[in-house]
Amino acid sequence: EENAQKYDKMGWREKRKAMAEEKKTWIKFKQAVYLMEEDAEEFANCTANYRNYNPLIPIFSLLGGIVALIISLCWVLQIILYMLPTPPV
């Protein structure tokens, strides 16, 4: 009703401009709602994963990788030390 009264007092050009502006605003609103719903779904998924997340797993994986690297380097060093000299040590 309010819009109808507002549009009655305008000429056809002003009506058309006002309706186009209203349509743009409506489209922006729909886009914002869509993005908000998408973010809400992502947040819900993150919250569910957060409850099952254990922060110690990545730390132990890193430490295990470092230990494996040290063991591998020692093994390669052992092979080099025992194979390079002419008489075996």
Stockholm file with secondary structure:
# STOCKHOLM 1.0

chainA/1-89         EENAQKYDKMGWREKRKAMAEEKKTWIKFKQAVYLMEEDAEEFANCTANYRNYNPLIPIFSLLGGIVALIISLCWVLQIILYMLPTPPV
#=GR chainA/1-89 SS CHHHHHHHTSCHHHHHHHHHHHHHHHHHHHHHHHHHHHHHHHHHHHHHHHHHCCTHHHHHHHHHHHHHHHHHHHHHHHHHHHHSSSSCC
#=GC SS_cons        CHHHHHHHTSCHHHHHHHHHHHHHHHHHHHHHHHHHHHHHHHHHHHHHHHHHCCTHHHHHHHHHHHHHHHHHHHHHHHHHHHHSSSSCC
//
